[in-house]
Amino acid sequence: MGCSKNLVDSERLLKRLQKKGYSVSHDSENPDGEYVVVNTCGFIADAKEESINLLLELAEQKAEGKIGKIVVMGCLSQRYMDDLKSEMPEIDIWYGKFDWKDFISTLPDRSSYDAPKDWERSLTTPPHSAFLKISEGCNRFCAFCAIPLITGRHTSRPIEEILEETRELVKEGVKEFNIIAQDLSSYGLDLYGKHSLAELIDRMADIEGVEWIRLHYAYPADFPMDILDVMARRENVCSYLDIALQHISDPVLENMRRHIDKKQTIELLKEMRERVPGLKIRTTLMVGFPGETEEGFEELLDFVRAQRFDRMGAFAYSEEDDTFAAKNLPDIIPEDVKQDRLDRLMSLQEEIALEEAEKMVGQEVKLIVDELDGDIRVCRSQWDSPDVDCSYYVANTAAKPGDFIMARIIEAKSPFDFEAVEI
């Protein structure tokens, strides 16, 4: 459940179970087996509800004898273990976010078990693409965010270990690496006493077979500007950056404890675009945070109109237990007002995204083929992350999943779907 960081943990567990001799399937729609393992999300209210609803459904299936034991791990159980245990006695085994490896030791070997390296995993993504987690945790303590309460302090993985994993994934056929962390901007500070993201990505780009590197989940305050030089210089580092800005109104940013103001944010975006030609930015924004006035929301709309983000998501504020905001900032904005602001923001962004998409018509782009849909190839560009960004549909090509092709965009069918032809 939840984010790509959870997906990586699930893939690591999958590898260990397979090496133990167990037959494992990755199927959340039709679970079946001696054990059903759920890696939960505990980030925001909707995600928590989704995880709990799945556990309740599985409990019913267990009572009907359709599945065996239920094992729970991940962020939700890390945060609410005691409460969940008392409320859901149907669950057989509980782990948090970090102790899930103990599950392996409870299972009898069904083959000669050779313990994998910590980072080894069995991919559930298409074989040409992988998420690569370079750190865990966060030291930012934004007022609304429970991530530090779940994951703890920011902890970087050593560069050499990440490079070793990259080389092994290349051997397995991975060409595209989506770099992820709770806070990409802080990579290396704990290990090396300095920002080290640029060094890591530059060295990754040297590895033969690494075709695309894409960066996700940067933090705007104290952003490592030297990564921009690497993005501009290295052809296999995508001109794409996922950086959550959350808001632009100074009073809201201060309430959020974001450690950056409006002027600094606008200057940062300007310099990013100047130093990386063709850069496309994905961001996430929040509406309805305590202290957001109608004037502050209009300021956010003006900001989005001016910046014309290529990719943008948004969500309405929901109070999270034990966060600074929950303890100190009363959540008094009505839910219908939050929803109205969210609808207005996303409606504006859809207009912008469609206008930007129409500008792409006639351009020639490099695409990677993700999957076949009959005679159509479903593809992505360097500016499109798996599952969340745009798709390009190409007919009359013999390209296979994992192949790169050059194509000309001939129609923007929506803000997120293009028709293209191979050239």
HELIX and SHEET records of a PDB file:
HELIX    1   1 SER A    4  LYS A   19  1                                  16    
HELIX    2   2 ALA A   45  ALA A   63  1                                  19    
HELIX    3   3 CYS A   75  GLU A   87  1                                  13    
HELIX    4   4 ASP A  102  THR A  106  1                                   5    
HELIX    5   5 ILE A  147  THR A  151  1                                   5    
HELIX    6   6 ILE A  159  LYS A  171  1                                  13    
HELIX    7   7 LEU A  184  SER A  186  5                                   3    
HELIX    8   8 LEU A  189  TYR A  192  1                                   4    
HELIX    9   9 LEU A  197  ALA A  205  1                                   9    
HELIX   10  10 ASP A  226  ARG A  233  1                                   8    
HELIX   11  11 ASP A  250  MET A  256  1                                   7    
HELIX   12  12 LYS A  262  ARG A  275  1                                  14    
HELIX   13  13 GLU A  294  GLN A  307  1                                  14    
HELIX   14  14 PHE A  324  ASN A  328  1                                   5    
HELIX   15  15 GLU A  335  LYS A  359  1                                  25    
SHEET    1   A 3 TYR A  35  THR A  40  0                                        
SHEET    2   A 3 LYS A  69  GLY A  74  1                                        
SHEET    3   A 3 ILE A  93  TRP A  94  1                                        
SHEET    1   B 6 SER A 129  LYS A 133  0                                        
SHEET    2   B 6 GLU A 176  ILE A 180  1                                        
SHEET    3   B 6 TRP A 212  ALA A 218  1                                        
SHEET    4   B 6 VAL A 237  ILE A 243  1                                        
SHEET    5   B 6 LYS A 280  VAL A 287  1                                        
SHEET    6   B 6 ARG A 311  ALA A 316  1                                        
SHEET    1   C 2 SER A 135  GLU A 136  0                                        
SHEET    2   C 2 THR A 155  SER A 156 -1                                        
SHEET    1   D 6 GLU A 364  ASP A 373  0                                        
SHEET    2   D 6 ILE A 376  SER A 381 -1                                        
SHEET    3   D 6 SER A 391  ALA A 395 -1                                        
SHEET    4   D 6 ASP A 417  GLU A 422  1                                        
SHEET    5   D 6 PHE A 404  SER A 414 -1                                        
SHEET    6   D 6 GLU A 364  ASP A 373 -1                                        
END                                                                             
